[in-house]
Amino acid sequence: MSDDSTYTASFIGDDGAEASTEELTLIDGLPQKSLVRPGSQGDDVNWELDTDSTADTGFVYRSTGVAQHDYS
């Protein structure tokens, strides 16, 4: 972590490879549980904090699919 108000987030894609790493702002001292980011195909992608794993440099987020897409 670079300071007390931010943390490093690693975004892991469906293929298991790291898609990107970003500095995010802590909310009430905690990492965000989930967030939506623009995807490479132009769709917004949902990302969820993986509480079972952390990277050496921060927190890990995994893709949970395209935002507002019905997977049922």
HTML snippet that shows the backbone in 3Dmol.js (N, CA, C, O; Angstrom):
<script src="https://3Dmol.org/build/3Dmol-min.js"></script>
<div id="view" style="width:600px;height:400px;position:relative"></div>
<script>
const pdb = `
ATOM      1  N   MET A   1       0.838  -1.171   0.000  1.00  0.00           N
ATOM      2  CA  MET A   1       0.000   0.000   0.000  1.00  0.00           C
ATOM      3  C   MET A   1       0.888   1.241   0.000  1.00  0.00           C
ATOM      4  O   MET A   1       1.928   1.287   0.657  1.00  0.00           O
ATOM      5  N   SER A   2       0.461   2.212  -0.733  1.00  0.00           N
ATOM      6  CA  SER A   2       1.301   3.391  -0.862  1.00  0.00           C
ATOM      7  C   SER A   2       1.104   4.382   0.280  1.00  0.00           C
ATOM      8  O   SER A   2       2.054   5.066   0.660  1.00  0.00           O
ATOM      9  N   ASP A   3      -0.093   4.480   0.836  1.00  0.00           N
ATOM     10  CA  ASP A   3      -0.339   5.324   2.008  1.00  0.00           C
ATOM     11  C   ASP A   3      -1.568   4.802   2.740  1.00  0.00           C
ATOM     12  O   ASP A   3      -2.092   3.743   2.396  1.00  0.00           O
ATOM     13  N   ASP A   4      -2.029   5.538   3.745  1.00  0.00           N
ATOM     14  CA  ASP A   4      -3.130   5.057   4.573  1.00  0.00           C
ATOM     15  C   ASP A   4      -4.495   5.132   3.910  1.00  0.00           C
ATOM     16  O   ASP A   4      -5.455   4.568   4.435  1.00  0.00           O
ATOM     17  N   SER A   5      -4.613   5.810   2.772  1.00  0.00           N
ATOM     18  CA  SER A   5      -5.928   5.973   2.163  1.00  0.00           C
ATOM     19  C   SER A   5      -6.096   5.195   0.860  1.00  0.00           C
ATOM     20  O   SER A   5      -7.181   5.197   0.279  1.00  0.00           O
ATOM     21  N   THR A   6      -5.038   4.530   0.394  1.00  0.00           N
ATOM     22  CA  THR A   6      -5.136   3.761  -0.846  1.00  0.00           C
ATOM     23  C   THR A   6      -4.552   2.366  -0.664  1.00  0.00           C
ATOM     24  O   THR A   6      -3.850   2.092   0.309  1.00  0.00           O
ATOM     25  N   TYR A   7      -4.855   1.490  -1.618  1.00  0.00           N
ATOM     26  CA  TYR A   7      -4.302   0.140  -1.623  1.00  0.00           C
ATOM     27  C   TYR A   7      -4.125  -0.314  -3.064  1.00  0.00           C
ATOM     28  O   TYR A   7      -4.743   0.235  -3.977  1.00  0.00           O
ATOM     29  N   THR A   8      -3.289  -1.307  -3.260  1.00  0.00           N
ATOM     30  CA  THR A   8      -3.045  -1.856  -4.585  1.00  0.00           C
ATOM     31  C   THR A   8      -4.018  -2.992  -4.837  1.00  0.00           C
ATOM     32  O   THR A   8      -4.143  -3.910  -4.026  1.00  0.00           O
ATOM     33  N   ALA A   9      -4.706  -2.920  -5.970  1.00  0.00           N
ATOM     34  CA  ALA A   9      -5.666  -3.943  -6.359  1.00  0.00           C
ATOM     35  C   ALA A   9      -5.186  -4.614  -7.639  1.00  0.00           C
ATOM     36  O   ALA A   9      -4.884  -3.941  -8.625  1.00  0.00           O
ATOM     37  N   SER A  10      -5.116  -5.951  -7.619  1.00  0.00           N
ATOM     38  CA  SER A  10      -4.782  -6.732  -8.802  1.00  0.00           C
ATOM     39  C   SER A  10      -6.063  -7.341  -9.344  1.00  0.00           C
ATOM     40  O   SER A  10      -6.811  -7.986  -8.609  1.00  0.00           O
ATOM     41  N   PHE A  11      -6.314  -7.136 -10.633  1.00  0.00           N
ATOM     42  CA  PHE A  11      -7.514  -7.651 -11.275  1.00  0.00           C
ATOM     43  C   PHE A  11      -7.130  -8.887 -12.081  1.00  0.00           C
ATOM     44  O   PHE A  11      -6.319  -8.807 -13.004  1.00  0.00           O
ATOM     45  N   ILE A  12      -7.723 -10.045 -11.723  1.00  0.00           N
ATOM     46  CA  ILE A  12      -7.412 -11.315 -12.354  1.00  0.00           C
ATOM     47  C   ILE A  12      -8.568 -11.692 -13.283  1.00  0.00           C
ATOM     48  O   ILE A  12      -9.718 -11.785 -12.854  1.00  0.00           O
ATOM     49  N   GLY A  13      -8.250 -11.903 -14.546  1.00  0.00           N
ATOM     50  CA  GLY A  13      -9.267 -12.228 -15.545  1.00  0.00           C
ATOM     51  C   GLY A  13      -9.725 -13.674 -15.465  1.00  0.00           C
ATOM     52  O   GLY A  13      -9.226 -14.453 -14.653  1.00  0.00           O
ATOM     53  N   ASP A  14     -10.684 -14.024 -16.321  1.00  0.00           N
ATOM     54  CA  ASP A  14     -11.233 -15.380 -16.350  1.00  0.00           C
ATOM     55  C   ASP A  14     -10.176 -16.437 -16.670  1.00  0.00           C
ATOM     56  O   ASP A  14     -10.315 -17.592 -16.268  1.00  0.00           O
ATOM     57  N   ASP A  15      -9.125 -16.051 -17.389  1.00  0.00           N
ATOM     58  CA  ASP A  15      -8.071 -16.990 -17.759  1.00  0.00           C
ATOM     59  C   ASP A  15      -7.028 -17.178 -16.661  1.00  0.00           C
ATOM     60  O   ASP A  15      -6.088 -17.955 -16.832  1.00  0.00           O
ATOM     61  N   GLY A  16      -7.181 -16.476 -15.534  1.00  0.00           N
ATOM     62  CA  GLY A  16      -6.264 -16.592 -14.416  1.00  0.00           C
ATOM     63  C   GLY A  16      -5.070 -15.663 -14.494  1.00  0.00           C
ATOM     64  O   GLY A  16      -4.255 -15.619 -13.573  1.00  0.00           O
ATOM     65  N   ALA A  17      -4.958 -14.917 -15.588  1.00  0.00           N
ATOM     66  CA  ALA A  17      -3.851 -13.976 -15.749  1.00  0.00           C
ATOM     67  C   ALA A  17      -4.240 -12.614 -15.187  1.00  0.00           C
ATOM     68  O   ALA A  17      -5.409 -12.231 -15.203  1.00  0.00           O
ATOM     69  N   GLU A  18      -3.250 -11.899 -14.697  1.00  0.00           N
ATOM     70  CA  GLU A  18      -3.516 -10.564 -14.164  1.00  0.00           C
ATOM     71  C   GLU A  18      -3.865  -9.623 -15.312  1.00  0.00           C
ATOM     72  O   GLU A  18      -3.079  -9.446 -16.242  1.00  0.00           O
ATOM     73  N   ALA A  19      -5.050  -9.023 -15.238  1.00  0.00           N
ATOM     74  CA  ALA A  19      -5.512  -8.109 -16.278  1.00  0.00           C
ATOM     75  C   ALA A  19      -4.934  -6.717 -16.074  1.00  0.00           C
ATOM     76  O   ALA A  19      -4.564  -6.050 -17.040  1.00  0.00           O
ATOM     77  N   SER A  20      -4.855  -6.275 -14.824  1.00  0.00           N
ATOM     78  CA  SER A  20      -4.292  -4.961 -14.519  1.00  0.00           C
ATOM     79  C   SER A  20      -4.061  -4.829 -13.022  1.00  0.00           C
ATOM     80  O   SER A  20      -4.527  -5.644 -12.226  1.00  0.00           O
ATOM     81  N   THR A  21      -3.337  -3.795 -12.665  1.00  0.00           N
ATOM     82  CA  THR A  21      -3.107  -3.437 -11.270  1.00  0.00           C
ATOM     83  C   THR A  21      -3.363  -1.948 -11.138  1.00  0.00           C
ATOM     84  O   THR A  21      -2.889  -1.155 -11.951  1.00  0.00           O
ATOM     85  N   GLU A  22      -4.116  -1.568 -10.110  1.00  0.00           N
ATOM     86  CA  GLU A  22      -4.461  -0.161  -9.912  1.00  0.00           C
ATOM     87  C   GLU A  22      -4.401   0.197  -8.430  1.00  0.00           C
ATOM     88  O   GLU A  22      -4.519  -0.670  -7.563  1.00  0.00           O
ATOM     89  N   GLU A  23      -4.217   1.466  -8.158  1.00  0.00           N
ATOM     90  CA  GLU A  23      -4.333   1.988  -6.797  1.00  0.00           C
ATOM     91  C   GLU A  23      -5.779   2.429  -6.601  1.00  0.00           C
ATOM     92  O   GLU A  23      -6.302   3.219  -7.387  1.00  0.00           O
ATOM     93  N   LEU A  24      -6.425   1.921  -5.554  1.00  0.00           N
ATOM     94  CA  LEU A  24      -7.806   2.279  -5.246  1.00  0.00           C
ATOM     95  C   LEU A  24      -7.871   2.924  -3.871  1.00  0.00           C
ATOM     96  O   LEU A  24      -6.963   2.762  -3.055  1.00  0.00           O
ATOM     97  N   THR A  25      -8.937   3.647  -3.623  1.00  0.00           N
ATOM     98  CA  THR A  25      -9.141   4.331  -2.352  1.00  0.00           C
ATOM     99  C   THR A  25      -9.847   3.419  -1.363  1.00  0.00           C
ATOM    100  O   THR A  25     -10.850   2.788  -1.698  1.00  0.00           O
ATOM    101  N   LEU A  26      -9.329   3.351  -0.155  1.00  0.00           N
ATOM    102  CA  LEU A  26      -9.986   2.603   0.915  1.00  0.00           C
ATOM    103  C   LEU A  26     -11.273   3.314   1.309  1.00  0.00           C
ATOM    104  O   LEU A  26     -11.349   4.542   1.260  1.00  0.00           O
ATOM    105  N   ILE A  27     -12.275   2.552   1.696  1.00  0.00           N
ATOM    106  CA  ILE A  27     -13.536   3.103   2.182  1.00  0.00           C
ATOM    107  C   ILE A  27     -13.656   2.715   3.651  1.00  0.00           C
ATOM    108  O   ILE A  27     -13.739   1.532   3.981  1.00  0.00           O
ATOM    109  N   ASP A  28     -13.664   3.696   4.516  1.00  0.00           N
ATOM    110  CA  ASP A  28     -13.682   3.462   5.967  1.00  0.00           C
ATOM    111  C   ASP A  28     -12.555   2.516   6.376  1.00  0.00           C
ATOM    112  O   ASP A  28     -12.734   1.681   7.262  1.00  0.00           O
ATOM    113  N   GLY A  29     -11.390   2.648   5.728  1.00  0.00           N
ATOM    114  CA  GLY A  29     -10.225   1.848   6.068  1.00  0.00           C
ATOM    115  C   GLY A  29     -10.200   0.453   5.487  1.00  0.00           C
ATOM    116  O   GLY A  29      -9.282  -0.314   5.778  1.00  0.00           O
ATOM    117  N   LEU A  30     -11.190   0.098   4.667  1.00  0.00           N
ATOM    118  CA  LEU A  30     -11.285  -1.248   4.098  1.00  0.00           C
ATOM    119  C   LEU A  30     -11.283  -1.207   2.581  1.00  0.00           C
ATOM    120  O   LEU A  30     -11.673  -0.202   1.986  1.00  0.00           O
ATOM    121  N   PRO A  31     -10.843  -2.305   1.941  1.00  0.00           N
ATOM    122  CA  PRO A  31     -10.913  -2.362   0.482  1.00  0.00           C
ATOM    123  C   PRO A  31     -12.360  -2.498   0.024  1.00  0.00           C
ATOM    124  O   PRO A  31     -13.204  -3.009   0.760  1.00  0.00           O
ATOM    125  N   GLN A  32     -12.638  -2.048  -1.167  1.00  0.00           N
ATOM    126  CA  GLN A  32     -13.975  -2.170  -1.738  1.00  0.00           C
ATOM    127  C   GLN A  32     -14.292  -3.649  -1.951  1.00  0.00           C
ATOM    128  O   GLN A  32     -13.432  -4.403  -2.408  1.00  0.00           O
ATOM    129  N   LYS A  33     -15.516  -4.075  -1.627  1.00  0.00           N
ATOM    130  CA  LYS A  33     -15.907  -5.474  -1.774  1.00  0.00           C
ATOM    131  C   LYS A  33     -16.144  -5.850  -3.230  1.00  0.00           C
ATOM    132  O   LYS A  33     -15.839  -6.968  -3.644  1.00  0.00           O
ATOM    133  N   SER A  34     -16.686  -4.919  -4.003  1.00  0.00           N
ATOM    134  CA  SER A  34     -16.914  -5.169  -5.421  1.00  0.00           C
ATOM    135  C   SER A  34     -16.934  -3.840  -6.153  1.00  0.00           C
ATOM    136  O   SER A  34     -17.152  -2.787  -5.554  1.00  0.00           O
ATOM    137  N   LEU A  35     -16.703  -3.902  -7.449  1.00  0.00           N
ATOM    138  CA  LEU A  35     -16.719  -2.694  -8.259  1.00  0.00           C
ATOM    139  C   LEU A  35     -16.942  -3.049  -9.714  1.00  0.00           C
ATOM    140  O   LEU A  35     -16.840  -4.211 -10.109  1.00  0.00           O
ATOM    141  N   VAL A  36     -17.248  -2.036 -10.507  1.00  0.00           N
ATOM    142  CA  VAL A  36     -17.483  -2.208 -11.934  1.00  0.00           C
ATOM    143  C   VAL A  36     -16.430  -1.400 -12.673  1.00  0.00           C
ATOM    144  O   VAL A  36     -16.207  -0.227 -12.374  1.00  0.00           O
ATOM    145  N   ARG A  37     -15.774  -2.050 -13.656  1.00  0.00           N
ATOM    146  CA  ARG A  37     -14.734  -1.419 -14.469  1.00  0.00           C
ATOM    147  C   ARG A  37     -15.045  -1.644 -15.935  1.00  0.00           C
ATOM    148  O   ARG A  37     -15.673  -2.644 -16.282  1.00  0.00           O
ATOM    149  N   PRO A  38     -14.621  -0.738 -16.804  1.00  0.00           N
ATOM    150  CA  PRO A  38     -14.783  -0.966 -18.246  1.00  0.00           C
ATOM    151  C   PRO A  38     -13.973  -2.184 -18.684  1.00  0.00           C
ATOM    152  O   PRO A  38     -12.822  -2.357 -18.282  1.00  0.00           O
ATOM    153  N   GLY A  39     -14.590  -3.021 -19.511  1.00  0.00           N
ATOM    154  CA  GLY A  39     -13.905  -4.193 -20.032  1.00  0.00           C
ATOM    155  C   GLY A  39     -13.289  -3.925 -21.390  1.00  0.00           C
ATOM    156  O   GLY A  39     -13.534  -2.880 -21.993  1.00  0.00           O
ATOM    157  N   SER A  40     -12.498  -4.854 -21.868  1.00  0.00           N
ATOM    158  CA  SER A  40     -11.799  -4.684 -23.139  1.00  0.00           C
ATOM    159  C   SER A  40     -12.741  -4.746 -24.339  1.00  0.00           C
ATOM    160  O   SER A  40     -12.409  -4.230 -25.407  1.00  0.00           O
ATOM    161  N   GLN A  41     -13.902  -5.365 -24.182  1.00  0.00           N
ATOM    162  CA  GLN A  41     -14.867  -5.479 -25.276  1.00  0.00           C
ATOM    163  C   GLN A  41     -15.882  -4.346 -25.284  1.00  0.00           C
ATOM    164  O   GLN A  41     -16.829  -4.368 -26.070  1.00  0.00           O
ATOM    165  N   GLY A  42     -15.694  -3.357 -24.418  1.00  0.00           N
ATOM    166  CA  GLY A  42     -16.604  -2.222 -24.357  1.00  0.00           C
ATOM    167  C   GLY A  42     -17.714  -2.364 -23.331  1.00  0.00           C
ATOM    168  O   GLY A  42     -18.410  -1.392 -23.038  1.00  0.00           O
ATOM    169  N   ASP A  43     -17.892  -3.564 -22.777  1.00  0.00           N
ATOM    170  CA  ASP A  43     -18.893  -3.782 -21.743  1.00  0.00           C
ATOM    171  C   ASP A  43     -18.282  -3.518 -20.367  1.00  0.00           C
ATOM    172  O   ASP A  43     -17.080  -3.702 -20.177  1.00  0.00           O
ATOM    173  N   ASP A  44     -19.096  -3.092 -19.419  1.00  0.00           N
ATOM    174  CA  ASP A  44     -18.640  -2.948 -18.041  1.00  0.00           C
ATOM    175  C   ASP A  44     -18.581  -4.333 -17.401  1.00  0.00           C
ATOM    176  O   ASP A  44     -19.469  -5.158 -17.616  1.00  0.00           O
ATOM    177  N   VAL A  45     -17.535  -4.586 -16.616  1.00  0.00           N
ATOM    178  CA  VAL A  45     -17.312  -5.883 -15.988  1.00  0.00           C
ATOM    179  C   VAL A  45     -17.385  -5.735 -14.480  1.00  0.00           C
ATOM    180  O   VAL A  45     -16.818  -4.799 -13.916  1.00  0.00           O
ATOM    181  N   ASN A  46     -18.083  -6.660 -13.821  1.00  0.00           N
ATOM    182  CA  ASN A  46     -18.145  -6.710 -12.361  1.00  0.00           C
ATOM    183  C   ASN A  46     -16.891  -7.398 -11.838  1.00  0.00           C
ATOM    184  O   ASN A  46     -16.450  -8.402 -12.398  1.00  0.00           O
ATOM    185  N   TRP A  47     -16.318  -6.861 -10.769  1.00  0.00           N
ATOM    186  CA  TRP A  47     -15.156  -7.442 -10.107  1.00  0.00           C
ATOM    187  C   TRP A  47     -15.473  -7.584  -8.628  1.00  0.00           C
ATOM    188  O   TRP A  47     -16.040  -6.673  -8.025  1.00  0.00           O
ATOM    189  N   GLU A  48     -15.112  -8.723  -8.035  1.00  0.00           N
ATOM    190  CA  GLU A  48     -15.384  -8.980  -6.628  1.00  0.00           C
ATOM    191  C   GLU A  48     -14.082  -9.290  -5.907  1.00  0.00           C
ATOM    192  O   GLU A  48     -13.224 -10.004  -6.426  1.00  0.00           O
ATOM    193  N   LEU A  49     -13.946  -8.746  -4.704  1.00  0.00           N
ATOM    194  CA  LEU A  49     -12.763  -8.985  -3.884  1.00  0.00           C
ATOM    195  C   LEU A  49     -12.691 -10.463  -3.529  1.00  0.00           C
ATOM    196  O   LEU A  49     -13.663 -11.035  -3.035  1.00  0.00           O
ATOM    197  N   ASP A  50     -11.553 -11.075  -3.776  1.00  0.00           N
ATOM    198  CA  ASP A  50     -11.314 -12.469  -3.415  1.00  0.00           C
ATOM    199  C   ASP A  50     -10.743 -12.475  -2.008  1.00  0.00           C
ATOM    200  O   ASP A  50      -9.556 -12.216  -1.813  1.00  0.00           O
ATOM    201  N   THR A  51     -11.583 -12.768  -1.031  1.00  0.00           N
ATOM    202  CA  THR A  51     -11.155 -12.710   0.370  1.00  0.00           C
ATOM    203  C   THR A  51     -10.259 -13.882   0.754  1.00  0.00           C
ATOM    204  O   THR A  51      -9.651 -13.867   1.824  1.00  0.00           O
ATOM    205  N   ASP A  52     -10.169 -14.902  -0.106  1.00  0.00           N
ATOM    206  CA  ASP A  52      -9.325 -16.061   0.184  1.00  0.00           C
ATOM    207  C   ASP A  52      -7.888 -15.895  -0.296  1.00  0.00           C
ATOM    208  O   ASP A  52      -7.017 -16.690   0.056  1.00  0.00           O
ATOM    209  N   SER A  53      -7.644 -14.870  -1.092  1.00  0.00           N
ATOM    210  CA  SER A  53      -6.274 -14.680  -1.571  1.00  0.00           C
ATOM    211  C   SER A  53      -5.943 -13.196  -1.646  1.00  0.00           C
ATOM    212  O   SER A  53      -6.802 -12.356  -1.918  1.00  0.00           O
ATOM    213  N   THR A  54      -4.700 -12.908  -1.402  1.00  0.00           N
ATOM    214  CA  THR A  54      -4.185 -11.551  -1.564  1.00  0.00           C
ATOM    215  C   THR A  54      -2.872 -11.641  -2.308  1.00  0.00           C
ATOM    216  O   THR A  54      -2.126 -12.608  -2.159  1.00  0.00           O
ATOM    217  N   ALA A  55      -2.601 -10.648  -3.093  1.00  0.00           N
ATOM    218  CA  ALA A  55      -1.313 -10.572  -3.781  1.00  0.00           C
ATOM    219  C   ALA A  55      -0.262 -10.102  -2.787  1.00  0.00           C
ATOM    220  O   ALA A  55      -0.598  -9.585  -1.721  1.00  0.00           O
ATOM    221  N   ASP A  56       1.005 -10.278  -3.130  1.00  0.00           N
ATOM    222  CA  ASP A  56       2.077  -9.822  -2.243  1.00  0.00           C
ATOM    223  C   ASP A  56       2.009  -8.314  -2.028  1.00  0.00           C
ATOM    224  O   ASP A  56       2.432  -7.804  -0.992  1.00  0.00           O
ATOM    225  N   THR A  57       1.471  -7.611  -3.019  1.00  0.00           N
ATOM    226  CA  THR A  57       1.460  -6.155  -2.959  1.00  0.00           C
ATOM    227  C   THR A  57       0.090  -5.561  -2.663  1.00  0.00           C
ATOM    228  O   THR A  57      -0.034  -4.337  -2.604  1.00  0.00           O
ATOM    229  N   GLY A  58      -0.941  -6.374  -2.474  1.00  0.00           N
ATOM    230  CA  GLY A  58      -2.261  -5.806  -2.223  1.00  0.00           C
ATOM    231  C   GLY A  58      -3.367  -6.830  -2.248  1.00  0.00           C
ATOM    232  O   GLY A  58      -3.181  -7.970  -1.822  1.00  0.00           O
ATOM    233  N   PHE A  59      -4.518  -6.425  -2.746  1.00  0.00           N
ATOM    234  CA  PHE A  59      -5.710  -7.248  -2.758  1.00  0.00           C
ATOM    235  C   PHE A  59      -6.021  -7.738  -4.159  1.00  0.00           C
ATOM    236  O   PHE A  59      -5.670  -7.092  -5.147  1.00  0.00           O
ATOM    237  N   VAL A  60      -6.696  -8.906  -4.240  1.00  0.00           N
ATOM    238  CA  VAL A  60      -7.006  -9.536  -5.518  1.00  0.00           C
ATOM    239  C   VAL A  60      -8.503  -9.437  -5.792  1.00  0.00           C
ATOM    240  O   VAL A  60      -9.328  -9.721  -4.923  1.00  0.00           O
ATOM    241  N   TYR A  61      -8.839  -9.027  -7.022  1.00  0.00           N
ATOM    242  CA  TYR A  61     -10.221  -8.996  -7.488  1.00  0.00           C
ATOM    243  C   TYR A  61     -10.358  -9.958  -8.650  1.00  0.00           C
ATOM    244  O   TYR A  61      -9.462 -10.066  -9.488  1.00  0.00           O
ATOM    245  N   ARG A  62     -11.495 -10.666  -8.699  1.00  0.00           N
ATOM    246  CA  ARG A  62     -11.764 -11.607  -9.784  1.00  0.00           C
ATOM    247  C   ARG A  62     -13.026 -11.180 -10.523  1.00  0.00           C
ATOM    248  O   ARG A  62     -13.976 -10.671  -9.927  1.00  0.00           O
ATOM    249  N   SER A  63     -13.011 -11.397 -11.814  1.00  0.00           N
ATOM    250  CA  SER A  63     -14.148 -11.047 -12.663  1.00  0.00           C
ATOM    251  C   SER A  63     -15.335 -11.946 -12.344  1.00  0.00           C
ATOM    252  O   SER A  63     -15.191 -13.162 -12.217  1.00  0.00           O
ATOM    253  N   THR A  64     -16.511 -11.333 -12.218  1.00  0.00           N
ATOM    254  CA  THR A  64     -17.735 -12.114 -12.011  1.00  0.00           C
ATOM    255  C   THR A  64     -18.681 -11.987 -13.196  1.00  0.00           C
ATOM    256  O   THR A  64     -19.826 -12.432 -13.127  1.00  0.00           O
ATOM    257  N   GLY A  65     -18.209 -11.381 -14.287  1.00  0.00           N
ATOM    258  CA  GLY A  65     -19.012 -11.296 -15.505  1.00  0.00           C
ATOM    259  C   GLY A  65     -19.365  -9.880 -15.900  1.00  0.00           C
ATOM    260  O   GLY A  65     -19.013  -8.907 -15.232  1.00  0.00           O
ATOM    261  N   VAL A  66     -20.066  -9.804 -16.996  1.00  0.00           N
ATOM    262  CA  VAL A  66     -20.469  -8.507 -17.558  1.00  0.00           C
ATOM    263  C   VAL A  66     -21.574  -7.910 -16.697  1.00  0.00           C
ATOM    264  O   VAL A  66     -22.525  -8.595 -16.321  1.00  0.00           O
ATOM    265  N   ALA A  67     -21.436  -6.629 -16.393  1.00  0.00           N
ATOM    266  CA  ALA A  67     -22.437  -5.941 -15.578  1.00  0.00           C
ATOM    267  C   ALA A  67     -23.792  -5.944 -16.266  1.00  0.00           C
ATOM    268  O   ALA A  67     -23.892  -5.742 -17.476  1.00  0.00           O
ATOM    269  N   GLN A  68     -24.823  -6.175 -15.481  1.00  0.00           N
ATOM    270  CA  GLN A  68     -26.217  -6.142 -15.915  1.00  0.00           C
ATOM    271  C   GLN A  68     -26.520  -7.173 -16.999  1.00  0.00           C
ATOM    272  O   GLN A  68     -27.406  -6.972 -17.830  1.00  0.00           O
ATOM    273  N   HIS A  69     -25.762  -8.299 -16.979  1.00  0.00           N
ATOM    274  CA  HIS A  69     -25.998  -9.390 -17.935  1.00  0.00           C
ATOM    275  C   HIS A  69     -26.675 -10.527 -17.186  1.00  0.00           C
ATOM    276  O   HIS A  69     -26.247 -10.891 -16.091  1.00  0.00           O
ATOM    277  N   ASP A  70     -27.709 -11.079 -17.758  1.00  0.00           N
ATOM    278  CA  ASP A  70     -28.449 -12.169 -17.132  1.00  0.00           C
ATOM    279  C   ASP A  70     -27.807 -13.498 -17.519  1.00  0.00           C
ATOM    280  O   ASP A  70     -27.874 -13.913 -18.676  1.00  0.00           O
ATOM    281  N   TYR A  71     -27.170 -14.177 -16.524  1.00  0.00           N
ATOM    282  CA  TYR A  71     -26.497 -15.437 -16.777  1.00  0.00           C
ATOM    283  C   TYR A  71     -27.367 -16.643 -16.481  1.00  0.00           C
ATOM    284  O   TYR A  71     -26.889 -17.775 -16.557  1.00  0.00           O
ATOM    285  N   SER A  72     -28.643 -16.430 -16.142  1.00  0.00           N
ATOM    286  CA  SER A  72     -29.490 -17.569 -15.796  1.00  0.00           C
ATOM    287  C   SER A  72     -30.036 -18.282 -17.001  1.00  0.00           C
ATOM    288  O   SER A  72     -30.766 -19.262 -16.860  1.00  0.00           O
TER     289      SER A  72
END
`;
const viewer = $3Dmol.createViewer("view");
viewer.addModel(pdb, "pdb");
viewer.setStyle({}, {cartoon: {color: "spectrum"}});
viewer.zoomTo();
viewer.render();
</script>
